[in-house]
């Protein structure tokens, strides 16, 4: 099979557009606004097989600062894993995963990912170990709305800048495990992030 392996193509806008089309097709995720707003950057590193100018298989490595058991460290998250349906079951994703893991392990203390039940056997074969996922929460008593408090609208650039400012200065939500990536947090801003303060 005539494939081209690429993993450092951030400066190639045509390749980046091809990657965006691939992620939209495989995962239904549109990176366009994340990129336009300036939150998607080369820290999100794809390892991709191209064929005839199109991506047919890819994984992504996202570099993150993190807190684990109260200690600050560096991790990578594997995401955006997929192969075009015409090229599945040929070992392409495994090859890319191995390349990405080799690249990441020398630069970071740990590697993690989130997988659905169907993908767990594959990642076990790749050397991953499952861990229990926990979610910390606390009960917050509602308070009356205070004068001067306004809701931030992510469609307004000034409000979006304020949200990003908060994202950059936020404290860990957990000392057990928490990642610091204000730009990754901004990927979600259109769908779920608003502030009605207190």
Secondary structure by P-SEA (a helix, b strand, c coil): cbbbbbccccccaaaaaaaaaaaaaaccccaaaaaaaccccccccccccccccccccbbbbbbbbbbcccbbbbbcccccccccccccccaaaaaaaaaaaaaccccccbbbbbbcccaaaaaaaabbbbbbbbbbbbbbccccccccbbbbbcccaaaaaaaaaaaaacccccccbbbbbccccccccccbbbbbcc
